[in-house]
Amino acid sequence: MPRLAIGPEFPRELSALAPPVRREVVVALRRFLLNVAGAPYPERVRGGRDPRVATLRLAEGLRGVAVRQRDVYWLRTVLTDADAWSFAVRHRYGVNPVIGVVEEWDAEALERVEPALRRSARPSRLFESICDGDLLALGIDGHALPLVRLITTEADVAALEPLLPPTQYVPLAVLAGGGTLAEAWRELDQWRASPEEETGPFDPDDLHAALLRSPDRAVFAADKVELDRVLEAPSWCLFLHPPQYRLARAPRYEQPTLVVGGPGTGKTIVALHRAAYLAARGSGRVLLVTFTQGLAEELSARLDELVPDEAVRKRIDVDNPERLALRIVADAEGRRPPLVGPGARSLAELTDEAVRLLSRATGDLLDDVDPGRKPYRHLVVDEAQDVSPAQWRLLRATVPHARDDVFVVGDPHQRVTDTRVALGAVGIPVVRHTLRISYRLPQEMLSFVVRLRGGGPAGGLVPGATEMSGYQATRHGERPVVRAYETPEAELAGLRATVASWLAGGVPAGQVGVGARTTALVRSARAALAGLDGADGVRVSTFQNMKGLEFERVALVGVAEGVVPEPPPEEPAARARALQRERGILYVACTRARGMLYLSHSGRGSPFLPL
């Protein structure tokens, strides 16, 4: 029986096919997996750069390209016959010798580049001071060393980026920019998903083991049920990038853990996968908490997609701190406490009462109590930067002090409240990890929002400040568009025309987000889009309510002086806090976009907009 691994591109390409063709491809793959009569068979590729590459006829005029090693098949892509043969001829594959992950090379393109590098070579080569042994120790492929030795400028390295595996490009880019061997190794190590104790050299012929170490490049499907899930589930459910995988699926954490990261680095995905991992392999119930009830409902729906096993899914409760406090008090008192009218208590009072109830039931919060006496065994917190000190005390009280007790993700730069808390001060001394690679935002947008946010440090979650330096994206894209209009009416007409052009270009309405700072502007934006063909699914909301969401395209209106920010108070300290909060709110709204960001204003633009 073949062992079939699916690459991340394959499900996306499959979903783009017409339904009858898609069904034919799926049936062919099921037959191949079961090795039954009528199953497609691997066809060798003449003139290919890698003898292990084969094609599989999956439907009339369509072929899959697979890398084969004994009974292991890594299905990379599905293309038309001509394109599949071309892809199969062009690429070769390997295993990085020092971190053991699979690598894909555009060998044909590199063969064309080499003569050009020879012609432009200068007497002084960029890496001449670094010996072959040091380059090999960074995982540089031995077959690529002659090409590396031809490089003379940092621009040469940048030009090679689309043609090299990232695990080859990253260390070269660090060295080309003047970095040390140690710095290059640290960047390369970010691409390791396997445990740190697993060290090379790795067997270059063990494709199965290499694919298991490459969770962003392959997921194995052992039977029809798993195959259907891999082909149908959202990509984020299956293909974790190595830094995300290491954090989400660590066998155990001895201390509370904090993961910070910039926009699009996958903090929420890590939180979801950690909750699922603990529910499946931990030792009790899991509480997943986020900032608002709306976000909690969103996380709950995503967990339904991520965790197909109903028994495992039932071990995870999703809540926000306010509703959690209300639930604890209601359980103790036998009825839901009123929030309005005579005898009503504030949410702050209910939070304090919930902490008191948990303390009375389990003893002093700082004692290592019997885990069975706590309502939950594991706590996972998303959007941690906006949780208040009182809410943190409540959350800490829901789980015992034990390994894998608290796992927190957040970004102080995305704070939309005045909350400032160091977790150690509320009984949660954390070990911090940082995600620095944005997979959602293109580099042009990431650079724009970092300038908009100010780029400086932000306090909270841990002592000191969290810096924004070092964030980078995995791809390039369009620059954000900032449009100025003479009047509010003209600005709203521009919004309507922009959204209409996106919809006409094939962007689904559900992948378009429109935001404004005030509810009045939200109403105006909705009115401007009323009656627009195909715009029913476009989400229009305040900047704050875009928190935790993402869209292919985002339009933000009313980004004008006096609106963003609204006039701050006069008292210096309060003024500084208000301006930082306003800047953070705009930053959060801007970072919801994956592909394109459009901002507009009438009159003078917001002082937050980068020049």
N, C-alpha and C positions, 0 to 999 in steps of 0.2 A: 504493500500500500504506500502511495506517495505521501510525503509530509509536505503540506502546502502552506507557504507563507505569503501573505498579501501585502503589497506595498501601499503606502498612503494615497498615491495617485490613482490607483486602480479603481477604488470605489467612486471617486469623483468623476472619472471618465465614464464609468459604467452608468452613473446616474444621468449623464448627459445624452445617452442613447435613447432612441424611440422605444417605448414600452415593449413592443413585440420583439425587437432585437435584444433588448436587455434581458428578457425572459429566456431567449435562446442561449445567450452567453451564460446565464446562471445555470441552466440545465446542463450545458457542456461542462462547466466547472464541477458540478455535483458528480457527473459521471466520471470525470477525471479523478476526483478525490476518492471515489469508491472503486476505481479501476475496473469498471464494468464495460460490457460490449458497447461500442459506439462512442467511447470516450476519445477526446482528442489526444493525439500522440505528439511528443516533442520532435520537431524537425530541425536538423542542424542548419547552421548558417554558414554559407560559403563566403570566404573572405572576411570573416568576422575577426575582430581584435581579441575576442575571448572565446575559446572553444567550448566553454561551459554554457554559453548563451544559446537558447533555442526559442523557436516560436511554436505556439499552439493555435490551431484554427478553431476559433470559438463560435463563429457565425459566418454567414455568407459575406465575404469581403472584409472580415475582421479577424485580427490575430492578437493573441497575448504574447508578450515577450517575457521569458522566464530565464533565470539563472539556475542552472542545474548542477548539483553535486551529489552523485549517487542517487538516493531516493528523496532528496530535498529539492524542492522547486520554489524559488522566490519569484512570484509573479509581479513584475514591475509595472506593466502598462498594457492597455488595450488600444490598438490603433488600426487604421485601415491597412490592408495588405502591404501596400508600397511603403507606408510610413513605418510599419512594424519591422519590415526587413531592413530599412535604413537605420532605425534605432538600434536594432540588434547588431548590425555591422559596426556601428560607430562606437559603441561603449565597451569598456572592459571593467572588471570588478576585482576587488581584493579585500583583504582584512588588514586593518591597521595593526602593525606589529606590536605597538606599545599599549594601546587601550582596547584592542580586540574587536572594534566595531567594523561593519561592512563599509566599503567605499566604492563609489561609482565614478568612473573617469570618462570624460569625453575624449577618448583616445584619438579619434580622427581629427578633431579640432586642434589638439595639442601637436599632432604631426604637422599641421599647417603652420602653427605658430613658431615652431622651432627654427625653421629657416629665417623667418623674420627677425627673431632674436639674435641669430648669428650675424645677420647683416648689420644690425644696429648695435652690436656689442662694442663696448669701449674697453680700453686696456684695464681699467679698474672695475672689478666685478663687485656686486653688492654684498655677496656672502663670502668673499675670499678669506676673511679673517676667521671663519667658522669651519672647522674641519668636518670631513664626512661623518666621522663617528658621532659628533655632537648633533648633526642633522638627522642621522639615523636614529639617535636616541630620542628625538622628538617625533618619531614616527614617519619621517619623510620616506616615501617609497624609494627603494633602491633604483628602480627603473627610471624614476623621475630626477635623480641626482644630476645627470648630464644637462637636463633642461634647467634645473635650478642654478647650476654653475654659469649659465649664460646670462642670467638676470643682472642688469646693471643699475636700474633705478627702482624707486618705490612705485612709480607709475607702471612699470612692467609687472610687478606683483599684483597691483590692482586690476590690470587688464586680464590676468589669469584667473581671477576669482570665479567667473561663471563656468570655467572649464575644469576646475579642481574640486575634489571633495572638500567640504569645509574643514575636515580634520587635517588636510594637507595645507589648505590656504591659511588657516588661522595662525599657526606658529610662524609661518613665513611672513605674514603681515606684521606680527609683533616684532620680529627681528628687523624687518625692513624699516619699521618706524623708530628704530633705535633701542628697542627693548632688549632685555637680557635673556639668556637661555632659561633662567628660572621663571621669568615672566611669560615666556612663550610656553613653557610647560604648564603653568597654571591655567593659561587660556585653553590649551589642548585638553587639560583634565576636565574642563567643563563639559566636554562631549562624552565623558565616561558615565554610563548608567549602571555599570556593574559595581559591586562592592569594592571599596578601596583596597581591601586585602587581596583581591584578584589581580595579580600582576603578570606582565608578559615575560618572555615572548609568547605570542599566541600562535596556534597552529593555523597557517594560511589556508589549509585545505579543509578545515572544519567549518563549513558554511553554516551548519545548523547552530553551533555554539555562537558564532559571530552574529547571526540574526537575533538570537535571544538577547545578546548584549546591545542590540540596536532597536529599542522600543519605538523610536520615531520612524524607523524604516521598514518594519515588518511586524505582522501579527499572525501567529499560526492558527489555522483552522483544522481541527482534527476530524470533524464530522459535519453533516449537513446543517445542524443547528448552529454550530459555531461559524460556519461559512456564511450562512444567511445573516447572522449578526454582524460579522465583519463587513459585509457588503452594504448593510442597511444603516448601521449605527452612525451617529455623527463622528467626525474624525477625532474630536477632543476626547471621546470616550475610549478610544483605542490607542492612538498614537501619541504617547507622551514624549516630549523632548527630554534628553538625558538629565539636565538639571532638575526638571520637574519630577521625573521618574525616581531619581535618587531620594528626593525629599518625601514624596508621597508614599513610597513603598519601602522605606527603611524598616528593617526587621524590628527595631525598637529604639526608643529615645529614653535615656536615663533621666533627663531633665525636661521641663517645659521648653517648647521649641517655638521660635518666632521666625517667620519667613517674611522678609520685606522685599519689595521689588517695584519697579516702575510700571507704567501702563502697558498692558499687553504681554507682560512676562509670564502670565499664567497662574497668578496667585490663587484665584478662585478655583481653577481647575485642580491645582494641587490640593486645596482644601477638600474638594469633592472626592478626589481619589483617595486622600488620606482617610476620610470618613468611611468610604467604602471598604478600604483595606482593613481598618480597625473593626468594622462590623463583621467582616468575613473571618478575620484571624485574631482579633483581640479577645478580651476576656469579659465582655459585658456590653451593656447598651452604650450607644454613642449619641451625644447631643451636638448637633451642628447649629451654630448661632450666627446670625448676621445682623446688620444694622437696623433694618426696617421690616415690617411685615410683607411688603411687596417683594423685597429681595428674598425673604424666606420662602415665599411661594415660588419664586423663580428657581431657587436652589432645590426645592423639593421636586419640582418638575424635572429638573436636570438629573437628580438622583434616580428618578424613575427610569430615565434613559440609560443611566450608567450601570445600574444594578438590576440585572434581569431576574435574579433569584429573589423571590418574594420573601422568603424567610430571612435572608440577609437584609433586605430593604426595610423590613419591619423593626430591625434593631436600631435604626437611625431615626431620631426625632429631629425635626428642623423647626427652629423658633427664632424669635427676636427677643432681646432682654426684657422688654416691657411685657410682652405676652407671657413669657416664662414666669415672671414675678406674679402676674395675675393668676396663672394656673396653679402655682405653688400655694398661694394664699387661698384660692378657691377650694383646692383639695383639702386643705387643713380645716377650713371653716364650713365645708359642706355646701357652699353656694358661691356664685360669682359675686365678688364685692362690687357695689355700685361705684361708678366713676363720676356721676353727677347727682345732684340733689342732696337732701339732709343725710348726714352720716357718711358721705362720700369721702374717700381718701385719694390723695394725689398719687400719681405713678411713682414719685420718689418715696412716698410713705409706704406704698405697697412693696417696693424694692427692699426697703429697710426691713419690713415685716417678713418678707420671704427669706432674707438672710438670717433673721432671728430664728425663724422656724427651722431652717436647716441646721443652724448651730445647736438648737435645743435637741434636735433629733440625733445628731451625730457627734456632739462634743465640740470642743474648741476647734476652730477652723485651721489652726496651725498644727494640730496634732495629726499624726499619721494614723487615721482611724481605720476601722474594718471596712474594706472596699464594698462589702455587701450592704452596708448601711447608707451608702450614698445613692441618690436616684440614678446616677449615671457612672460609668466606669471611665469613659473617654470624652473629652471636650475638644471640639474643633471650632475655631472662631474665624469668620471672614469679616472683612472691612473693620478690622480691629481698631483703626485709628479714630473711629467715631464712637467707641464705647466709653461710657463715663466711669469714673472711679467707683461709684456705688454699684453700677452694673457689673464691673469686674469682680467686686467682692461677692456678688451673688453667683456669678459664673464659677469662681474659684470654689465656692461652697458646694457646687453640684457634683464634684468628682473628688475622689480620694487623692492624697499625695502618694503617688506611685509612678512607676515608669509608664510612659505613654499616656500621661494624664491630660496634658494640655498642649494643643497644637494650634498656633495662632498665625494668621496671615494678614498683612496690611501694608499700607503705604502712607506715612505721615504727610506726604505732599498732596494726597488726595483727600485730606480732611475737609469736611464741609460743616463742621461744628466748631465750637470753641474748646472742645475737650483737649486737655493735655494731661497725660498720665504715664508715668514710668511703671511698667508692669511689676517690677521688683517691689514697689511701694505697696502693692495690693496682694502680696503673697505669691507672686508668679515670677521668680527669677529665671529668665529665659536665656537660652543659647540662641544667638541670632545667625541666620543664614540669609544670603542675598541673591536674588535673581536679577540679572543685568541684561538679558537678551529679550527684546520685545519681538514677539511673533505676530502681533496684530498690526502694529503701526509700521509703515515704511519709514526709511531713514529720514526722508525729507519732512514727514509729519512729526516724527519724534524730535528732530532738531527744533522745529517750530514750537512745539508745546513746551520743551525744556526752556527755551528762551522766554516764552509767555509766562511760565511759572516762576521765572526768575533765576532758576538754576542753583539757588542757594540751599543751605541746609534747612531741615524742618525738625522740630523737636517732638518728643513723644515716643511712647512704647518702650524705649530703652534710655538710660541716661545719656546725655549729650545730644548730638544731632545726626540725622540721617542725610547723607549727601546724595545728589543726583548724578554725580560724575560717573562715567564709565558705562552708561546705558548705550546700547547699540541695537540696531535692527538687523534682521536677516535678509531684507530685500529693499529694493528701491521702488519708488512710486511717484505719484504726482505731488507737487507742492500744494499746500493749502491755498485757497483762494480767498482774498479779502476784498469785498466790494463796498464802495462808498456811494450813497445815493443822496439826492438833494432833499427828498421828502420821505416821510414814513410810508406814504402811499406808493411811491416809486420803489421803495425797498420791498414792500410786500408783493408788488407785481414782479420784482426780480426773483423773489422766493418762488412764486408760482411757476415762473418760466424755468427756473433751475430744476425744480422737482419734476416738472413736466418733461424736461429733456432727459433726466435720469430714467424715468419710467419708460419713455419712448425708446431709450437705449437698451432696454431689457432688464434693468435692475428691478427685482421684485419689490412691491410696495412695503412688505414687511422688513426689508433690508434698508429702508430709508428712515432716518430719525431726524426730527425737527425740534429744536429747543429754543427757549427764550428764558430770560432771567425772571420775569414776573408773570403772574397768572393773566394779567391784562394783555400782555404781548402774546401769550399762548393762545388766548381767545382770538386775537387778531390774525395770528398765523393760521389757525384752523379755518377762520372765515376766508382767508386768502386762498386756501386750498380746496374750499368747498366746491363741489361740482367738477373738479378736475378728474378727467377720465383715468381710472385705475388707481386713484389715490386713497381709496377707502382704508387700506391697510397701513398707511403711513402713520407712524407714531409721533404725536406732537405733545410735548410736555415741558415742564420747567427743567432748567439745568440740573437741579438737585434730583429730580425723579429719573434722570438718565443714568444715575449712578448704578454700576453693576451690569449695565446692558452694553451691547455692541451692535453696530450696523455696518453695512457695506459703505453707505454714504450718509454724511451728517451735514445738516444745514443749521447754523445758529444765527438768529436774527436779533436785532436790537443791541448789538455789541458796541454800545455808544457811551460817550462820556455822560456821567450822571445816571446811567442805568447800570452799567458794569464798570466800576462799582457804583452802587447807590451811595449818596453822600454819607461819609463816615462820621462818627462822633468827633467832638473837638478834643476831648481828653487824650493826650498822646498815647498812653498804653492801650486804651480801648480802641483808638484809631488804628494803631498798628495791627492789633488782632483782627479788627474788622476787615482791613485791607487784605491781610493774608488769607482770611476766610473767603473773601470774594474772589481773590485770585485763584484759590484752590477750587472753588465751585466752577469757574470757567474752565480751568485745567481739566477737571473731571469730564465736563461736557465735551470738550475738544477730543479727548482721548477715547471716545466711544467709536470713532470712525476707523474702519479697516482700510478703505480704499481712497476715499476722497472727503475732504473737509472744506466746507464753504462757510465763511463768516461775512455778515453784512451789518452795516449801520447807516443811519441817516444823520446828517450833521457830523460833528467831530467824533472820531472813533474813540473807543476805550483806551485809556492810557496803558492798559495791560497788553495791548496788541504789539507784537515785536515790530520794530522798524525795518 
